[in-house]
Amino acid sequence: MSTYAKPLPKPSPISRPFWEAAKRHELLLQRCEKCRRFIYYPRPLCPNCMSDKLEWQRCSGLGKVRRAGLLPMRPTFSPSWN
Amino acid sequence: MSLRNKAAAIGIGELKPTKEPGDATALGLMARVSAEAIADAGLEKKDIDGFLTGVPFSDPGMIYPGLAAEVLGISARMLNIVDIGGASPAGMFWRAAAAIDAGMCNAVLCVVADLNAAGDHRPPTVSVMREFEAPYGNIGANCGYALIARRHMFEFGTKPEQMAKVAVDQRTNALKNPLATFNDKPLTINDVLGSRLIVDPLHLFEIVSPCTGGAAFIVASPEVAKRSKNPPIWLLGAGENCNHSSITYAPSLTTSPIREAAASAFAMAGLAPRDMHFVCPYDCYTITVIVTLEDAGFCKKGQGGAFVMEHDLTYAGDFPCNTHGGQLSFGQPGLGGGASHVTEAIRQLMGRGGDRQVKNATRAYVNGNGGIMSEQASLILERRS
């Protein structure tokens, strides 16, 4: 496999399952077993109900774009205010 | 519990920001503005018994307040860092008042300083940003504020020239401020909109400029305030709020936690926005001022653009706003950028506004803003007649 030039994530113990799945081209999202809400990004507790009973659910990767913003920018810049 | 009239600002120290780091150190700058503020208050170093500071981006250190206090030769009964970004100085003001009201100390030195050194030297502990934001292009503040500005334009029809007006009027104020970094020539709306587009829709002159500098202010008990040589500037109300860190997870792009912070501050003061004589809203970008004026209740949500066009935001105008020039013209010496709104409100209320003095101004609204419209601290300050 050729080298990957873009920045690679440094998974934490909490996010590792997400990135390992991504490497397999699978989308895993955390889901709270108690309140059933989806959680993104991966967290130690459910940010809604604080339950620590979280499961990983495989998702299709399909969804609806609710809002989009376009940010034309250079990858690097050093503006001068003078 | 209320902090109304429990403590007052009695002295300030502030450096003229510079674009060059020179051979200054953040601790050296802190020492200079601290000495200036203590002398300005008519106190001696031994009178200071509380110490609040922020960790400079250019010289981060662990267990920082004790180190900084040691360098300054200050012994304190209460010391801490306040780490809420640009809201830190406003956050320090009410924390100082709370410590005084609790009887823990009598005179609190609040001090921040930084160098215009490339990059953020703090250790990259925020792995969430590294993992889930930066790789997808959400890098730095420009992107977040561009999203906010773009969304504000979409939802409410806010126009580029309305945002530019904030920078133009604030520059008019800066022309009368010898301490401002950019005080040599006026700006027009065309100048702002003709400046380089950095991240659409933000132009160069709508974006704060990093500088070297610092500021300090002293918050004192009523007893200490009585023997100050300056008129005490009383804290009437304070409020703080934060509901996100990354703008990605903010409940709204266009309504900020300033709504809650300002409502708490006005409720504590028993006053309303119409009772204010001038305002010092944090201005890292022009859109920040528009969102702040809306969320703090100076106009309705979505009408901030029209509001800044209809009102004269200069020191001589009907709605004086950031009479020091705002950070946009004053410059942003790290956390000292957010201190400039606090020190300018104190300066004006003490009647030391010089050529930009707002006439008969006895009450001010100040807001400090951290991150991407995340940490918010609002203050209501008053000089008693």
Interface residues (C-beta under 8 A of the other chain):
Chain A: K6 P7 P9 K10 P11 S12 S15 W19 Y41 R67 G69 L70 L71 P72 M73 F77 P79 W81 N82
Chain B: K19 S127 V128 R130 E131 F132 A134 P135 G137 N142 C143 A146 L147 R150 R151 F182 R196 I198 V199 D200 L204 F205 I207 S209
